[in-house]
Each structure stands twice: as C-alpha cells, then as structure tokens.
C-alpha cells in the first residue's frame, strides 16, 4: 500500500525562539482557556493557513498579515491570527473544548464568510476501512484532516488513551505523550512502516505518529465512533 502525504511536507512552520514547529501549539496561547481546550481552534486555524498557502484564491487579509520571514511564520503574528480565528469563527466552545459538530460549524463559518467554496462535515460511525479511505482521499487532494481522539465513552473519567510515537534516527519510538484522549490533531500523511499503517500528525507543534490499528482499537474498546472521528472537507481545490 502506498504512502500519502500533503504536497507541502513541512505543513505550517512557526518559529518559536530557535525551534521550528510543525503546526501550532495551544500551549503558546496567552488565554488559559485556549491553553487547556484550544487544540480544535489551533487545528482549524492551521488548516486555514495551509489551504491559503496552497491556493491563492483562499488567501485572506488576516492570513496575509502574518509575517513570514525566511519562510517561517512569526510566532506572535501567528498567535494573533489564532486569537482572531477563535473570536470570529468559533461559537459555543464548552469548557472542555469543541465537539466535532462545533468544529464543523466553525470551519464552515470560516469558509462561508471568506467566500471559499468548501464545506466541512463531521463524519460519524465510520468503520476502520472507511475512515482510512477518507483520510487517504483527503490527503491526496492536499487537504489536511482534523482527527479526534475522543474521551472515554461512556466512562468520561476513564484514563485510557492512545500513544504518540516520534521518529528518532529512522526508528519509531514511544514519545512522552501516552494515554492521549480528548484531543484533536491534524493528519498530514499516512505512512506504512513495518507493514502497519501510521497516521503522521501535527500536535503541540511537533510531528508525531499514531498507529492506526491502536487508534481504532481505542475507539472500539474505550471511545466511540461519534466523538473519535474526522472532519471531512468537501469541494474542489
């Protein structure tokens, strides 16, 4: 099975002191609320930036104002954009963050108010095969994919989650991010490693890998096919 990646493998690069990020990081935000529950807002803001980079007709004045010296977004300007995106397009974020349907409405509000001919749908009850098929299709169309690792359901107090891996010297190793749940990431690629499918994702400003089989096992045994799913962006680019 072939690997699939976005056209720009670097995704969205933000300079944070001497480090170049892989997408945004909610921990950078000054707002305590966004620090705690802003992963969905960061994911949507990053996707809007990526789509604008790849498609000039999707560029907005707000994104154009983010300075980008040497191809790296200025962190302070980037955070101002996240703040703008959150205040302008996100409606009704609960203390625990946005659910998938609120995520869909925020993305569609962004598309509508900027006259962008795309539409987002929050998919539910996807099988293992259907979800992977949708993810691969979107990546091939150069559309990043918001993926939710939902809460334990119905035992919301549960501590089970998904392990994130990092590529260290060409080998995948477990990262410090273990038992991850109630969190949004952005899928930027699908890669087969040792005959297993991995999702390449942007989260907390870094590139991580999620073993797809482990993620689907989490949905089956601890999560649910409503809260753990994907944002599907329809329309031609």
C-alpha positions in Angstrom: 0.0 0.0 0.0 1.4 3.4 -0.9 2.2 6.3 1.4 0.3 9.5 1.1 1.5 13.0 2.2 0.4 16.6 1.8 2.1 18.5 -1.1 4.0 20.6 1.5 5.5 18.0 3.8 6.6 20.8 6.2 2.9 21.7 6.8 2.8 25.0 8.8 6.1 26.2 10.1 6.2 28.6 13.0 9.5 29.9 14.5 9.4 29.6 18.3 12.8 31.0 19.5 15.4 28.7 17.9 12.9 25.9 17.2 10.8 25.5 14.0 7.4 24.0 14.8 5.3 21.5 12.9 2.0 23.3 13.1 0.7 25.4 16.1 0.8 24.7 19.8 -2.1 25.6 22.1 0.4 25.9 25.0 1.7 29.1 23.3 -1.6 30.9 23.8 -2.0 33.5 26.5 -5.6 32.5 27.1 -5.9 29.9 29.8 -9.0 28.6 28.1 -7.2 28.0 24.8 -4.2 26.5 26.6 -6.5 23.9 28.1 -9.0 23.3 25.4 -7.8 25.1 22.3 -6.5 22.1 20.2 -9.5 22.3 17.9 -9.1 26.0 17.3 -5.4 25.5 16.6 -6.2 22.7 14.2 -8.7 24.8 12.2 -6.5 27.9 12.2 -3.6 25.9 10.9 -5.7 24.2 8.2 -6.9 27.7 7.0 -3.3 28.8 6.7 -2.2 25.7 4.9 -5.1 25.9 2.4 -4.4 29.6 1.8 -0.7 28.8 1.2 -1.6 26.2 -1.4 -4.4 28.0 -3.1 -4.1 31.8 -3.7 -7.8 32.2 -4.1 -8.3 31.1 -0.5 -5.9 33.7 0.9 -7.5 36.1 3.4 -6.3 39.5 4.7 -5.9 38.1 8.2 -3.6 35.4 7.0 -1.7 37.8 4.7 -0.9 39.9 7.8 1.1 37.1 9.4 4.7 37.9 8.8 6.8 35.1 7.4 10.5 35.9 7.3 12.6 33.2 5.7 9.5 31.0 5.2 8.8 30.7 8.9 5.7 32.3 10.4 6.3 34.8 13.2 5.0 33.3 16.4 3.4 36.5 17.8 1.7 37.2 14.5 0.6 33.6 14.3 -1.0 33.8 17.8 -2.8 37.0 16.9 -4.3 35.1 14.0 -5.3 32.2 16.2 -7.0 34.7 18.6 -8.8 36.3 15.6 -9.9 33.0 14.2 -11.2 31.8 17.6 -13.1 35.0 18.3 -14.5 35.3 14.7 -15.5 31.8 13.8 -15.7 29.6 16.9 -19.1 29.8 18.5 -20.2 28.0 21.7 -16.9 26.3 22.8 -17.6 24.4 26.0 -15.2 24.4 29.0 -13.9 21.0 27.7 -13.4 22.3 24.2 -15.3 21.9 20.9 -17.1 18.7 20.0 -16.9 17.5 16.4 -20.1 19.3 15.3 -19.0 22.6 16.8 -15.7 22.1 14.9 -17.7 21.6 11.7 -19.7 24.8 12.2 -16.6 26.9 12.9 -14.9 25.6 9.7 -18.0 26.2 7.6 -18.4 29.7 9.1 -14.8 30.4 8.0 -15.5 29.1 4.5 -18.8 31.0 4.2 -17.6 34.4 5.4 -14.5 34.2 3.3 -16.4 33.0 0.2 -14.4 29.8 0.0 -16.2 27.0 -1.9 -15.5 24.2 0.5 -17.8 22.6 3.1 -16.9 20.6 6.2 -18.7 17.6 7.5 -18.2 15.8 10.8 -18.3 12.1 9.9 -19.7 9.6 12.4 -19.9 5.8 12.7 -17.0 5.2 10.3 -15.6 1.7 10.0 -11.8 1.1 10.1 -11.7 0.8 6.4 -14.0 3.8 5.6 -12.1 6.2 7.8 -8.7 5.3 6.3 -10.2 5.5 2.8 -11.5 9.0 3.6 -8.2 10.2 5.2 -6.1 8.9 2.2 -8.5 10.6 -0.2 -8.3 14.0 1.5 -4.5 13.8 1.8 -4.3 13.0 -1.9 -6.4 16.1 -2.5 -3.9 18.1 -0.4 -6.4 18.7 2.4 -5.2 18.3 5.9 -7.6 16.2 8.1 -8.7 17.0 11.7 -8.7 13.8 13.7 -10.3 13.5 17.1 -9.1 11.2 19.8 -12.3 11.5 21.8 -12.9 10.9 25.5 -13.5 7.6 27.1 -17.2 6.8 26.5 -19.4 6.5 28.4 -16.9 6.5 31.3 -15.7 10.0 30.7 -13.5 9.8 33.7 -11.5 6.9 32.2 -7.8 7.2 31.6 -7.3 5.1 28.6 -5.8 6.7 25.5 -3.6 6.5 22.5 0.2 6.5 22.4 2.1 9.0 20.2 5.3 8.0 18.6 8.3 10.0 17.3 10.8 9.3 14.5 14.2 9.0 16.2 17.1 8.2 13.9 14.8 6.5 11.5 13.1 4.4 14.1 9.7 5.0 15.7 9.9 5.3 19.5 7.2 5.9 22.1 7.0 9.6 23.0 6.2 11.1 26.3 2.7 11.6 25.0 0.9 8.5 26.2 -2.8 7.8 27.0 -3.8 10.8 24.8 -7.5 11.4 24.8 -10.0 14.3 24.4 -7.6 15.8 21.8 -7.6 17.0 18.2 -4.7 16.5 15.9 -4.2 17.3 12.2 -3.3 14.4 9.9 -0.7 15.4 7.3 0.2 12.0 5.9 -0.3 8.2 6.0 2.8 6.0 6.1 3.2 2.3 6.1 6.0 1.2 8.5 6.8 -2.5 9.0 3.6 -3.4 7.4 1.5 -1.2 9.7 -0.3 2.0 8.8 0.6 5.1 10.8 -1.0 8.5 10.7 1.5 11.3 10.6 0.1 14.1 12.6 0.7 17.7 13.8 0.1 18.2 17.6 1.5 20.6 20.1 3.8 22.0 17.4 5.5 18.7 16.7 5.3 15.8 14.3 4.0 12.6 15.8 3.0 9.2 14.5 -0.2 7.3 15.6 -0.5 3.6 14.9 -3.8 3.4 13.1 -4.7 0.0 14.5 -4.1 1.2 18.0 -6.3 4.2 17.4 -9.1 2.1 16.1 -8.8 -0.3 19.0 -9.2 2.6 21.3 -12.4 3.6 19.6 -13.7 0.1 19.8 -12.9 -0.6 23.5 -12.9 2.9 25.2 -14.0 5.7 22.9 -16.8 5.9 20.4 -17.4 6.4 16.7 -19.1 9.8 17.2 -16.5 11.6 19.3 -13.5 9.9 17.7 -13.7 10.7 14.0 -12.6 13.1 11.3 -13.6 16.4 9.8 -14.2 15.8 6.1 -13.7 18.8 3.8 -15.6 18.6 0.6 -15.2 20.6 -2.6 -12.8 21.1 -5.4 -9.4 22.9 -4.9 
